[in-house]
Amino acid sequence: MGSRGHTFMEVGPDGVAVITIVNPPVNSLSYDVLRSFKQNFDEALSRDDVKAFVVTGAKGKFSGGFDISAFGDNESIERPKPGWLSVEIITDTIEAARKPLVAAVDGLALGGGLEIAMACNARLSTPTAQLGLPELQLGIIPGLGGTQRLPRLVGLAKALEMMLTSKPVKGKEAFSLGLVDGLTSPDDLVKAARQWALDIVGHRRPWIASLYKTDKLEPLGEALEILKFARAQARKRAPNLQHPLVCIDVIEAGVVAGPRAGLWKEAEASEILSKSDTCKSLVHIFFSLRGTSKIPGVTDLGLVPRNVKKVAVLGGGLMGSGIATALILSSYPVILKEVNEKLLDAGINRIKANLQSRVRKGKLTQENFEKAVSLLEGTLDYGSFGDVDMVIEAVIENVSLKQQIFADLEKYCPPHCILASNTSTIDLNLIGEKTKSKDRIVGAHFFSPAHVMPLLEIVRTNKTSPQVIVDVLYISKKIKKTPVVVGNCTGFAVNRMFFPYTQAGLLLVERGADVYQIDKVISNFGMPMGPFRLVDLVGFGVAIATGMQFIENFPERTYKSMLIPLLQEDKRAGETTRKGFYLYDDKRKASPDTELKNYIEKARSITGVSVDPKLVKIQEKEIIEMIFFPVVNEACRVLGEGIAVKAADLDIASVMGMGFPPYRGGIIFWADSHGSKYIYSKLEKWSELYGEFFEPCAYLAARAARGIPLSASVEQANSRL
């Protein structure tokens, strides 16, 4: 394996050795970098012509942190013994050196990058540099002394906030907090750092070891109260996660027993956490996110994205207005088309309300609000569509209406214009049936609310040109969405994978399980809400309409329950009517409804289903498996049919589209932790007891028979035969 980065050293006539970290793109800290750093450092320490050090990063980036490929399951990465880095290198070599060291921070100083900077005797930064410790996002804690030094530089309360939320601060704020000692422009940064280092040597500035600073630490009694409060908040926010609590314990060890004891506890905890399931899952999500925009046969053809200067959105309802909001926030001029003045005004007002909400939350300035609104134009006809580069249709789910719209678009839009539909379930070939330009038709399926939810499903037919996919991938990046490219089928990837989610719940309830127990268990598992609370939120009308699509296309494996239609018949349609599976008060707070059992009994009598005593007393583990294994089964069909490019894309789609807990790694990653054989045996057993809904698909059966992970590609699977 080749080198993973290095450092280089230059000694100036002023006697300052400048050590530069080089490991593109963000100068991450691999073991090769750290070894090279130590060699440079040791050499300079032994040289009589070196008085002091400056450490910086190449090309305007200090360091984006530790090379995270060293975490999780990657056995090819060398790992040193615990404490080697934080104690022997950072503390006993760098911080304890007899020559002062100043960090010159520009661009990024995140994770291990900031930890190295904090071990220096002073830090200079540019005003816009980002400094932070985001390790908890990866299921680990700062492991190079960050848990001990940050509280001593900025105080315990701010340090806890920065670590537990993983939010960085900019250089300007870092200076006001005491995290950096001075601000300067990027051009003057290294020069100013050199002078600062010489000032320390000449006793004109203090020589400080941040590990032993105490002036920012709160008195012990107050500190313990702050830590107690932080623990309570961490348990409340993330009840399934241990590493935030471990982080607090490690910080406390340093406060109570001294920083050196804290360093050893940090090293020990870091070693354990880096091998945890949570870390493996979150690292998998980290890399999978970066892989969704790599599409074989599309992004490897050398195609360059075309310049999309203007976008039209058809329909100003909730989805259309959300899509338009996302576009104008990213400086795309947008034409919003509606069928009459009343609907157009309502759509424009929704967009303005979306923007005003961001202003109120401090996420958008008034100046940028006005700039965004100026990019929006309303229209009732296609007269201004002659120069649009992309159209996104977001009207109601009606096939004939969409077909007419696409036929019209072909007439009024230029021949290069991308014709996209935001449909969530309708076959794109059907939508484009009356057009000649089938190579320009693509699905751009946003999730509601479109300006907030991070996922964009890009749906291609067998006629969609690679150029159009490359263009939409680029647009998704510009509007800050994570793209997942999928094939054309009913429900595409997310909705198709998760249609069994609610249906499994209905099957269990009709056979004796409790609605509210199911929702509670699934929420405790880490989903934003259980299947019944979710149906109440989206509304029974939508649930029935999408359910019909799946009944029509997958009749053999769709569970046909009458429970939702019976509730709707009685004017219960979910949260909007304040009655669904739950009752809702004025603040939309949900509470159980004792009348629900009557509807369940009626549904049971219509479908001829009897109560199963085992399901009446169903345990938490079995609820989780009976709700999610059918989802896994459908995800396997999506992979087997080639609808998704790779299993990791479905993991990202499940996390970003349905709120599957990222610390479980996504739906397929989580399934592989159980094993294909186990899931197959469970589904096989349930299909014998409860019917075809649970029947394992061929893809799952084949992998179970050979003991192959569900995430293995076809090539990997064949190589295991």
Buried (B, 14 or more C-beta within 10 A) or exposed (E): EEEBBBBEBEBEEEBBBBBBBBBEEBBBBBBBBBBBBBEBBEEBBEEEEBBBBBBBBBEBBBBBBBBBBBBBEEEEBEBBEBBBBBBBBBBEBBBEBEBBBBBBBBBBBBBBBBBBBBBBBBBBBBBEBBBBBBBBBBBBBBBBBBBBBBBBBBBBBBBBBBBBEBEBBBBBBBBEBBBBBBBBEBEEBBEBBBBBBBBBBEEEBEEBBBBEBEEBBBEEEEBBEBBEEBBEBBEEEBEEBBBBBBBBBBBBBBBEEEBBEBBBBBBEBBBBBBEBBBBBBBBBBBEBBEEBBBBEEBBEEEBEBBEBEBBBBBBBBBBBBBBBBBBBBBEBBBBBBBEEEEBBEBBBEBBBEBBBBBEEEEEBEEEBBEBBBEBBBBBEEBEBBEEBBBBBBBBEBEEEEBBEBBBBBBEBBEEBBBBBBBBBBBBBEBBBBBBEBBBBBBBBBBBEBBBBBEBBBBBBBEBBBBBBBBBBBBBBBBBEBBBBBBBBBBBBBBBBBBBBBBBBBBBBBBBBBBBBBBBBBBEBBBBEBBBBBBBBBBBBEBBBBBBEBBBEBBEEBBBEBBBBBBBBEBEBBBBBBBBBBBBBEEEEEBEEBEEBEEBBEBBBEBBEBEBBEEBEEBEEEBBBBBBBBBBBBBBBBBBBEEBBBBBBBBBBBBBBBBBBBBBBBBBBBBBBEBBBBBBBEBBBEBBEEBBEBBBBBEBBBBBBEEEBBBBBEEEEBEEEE
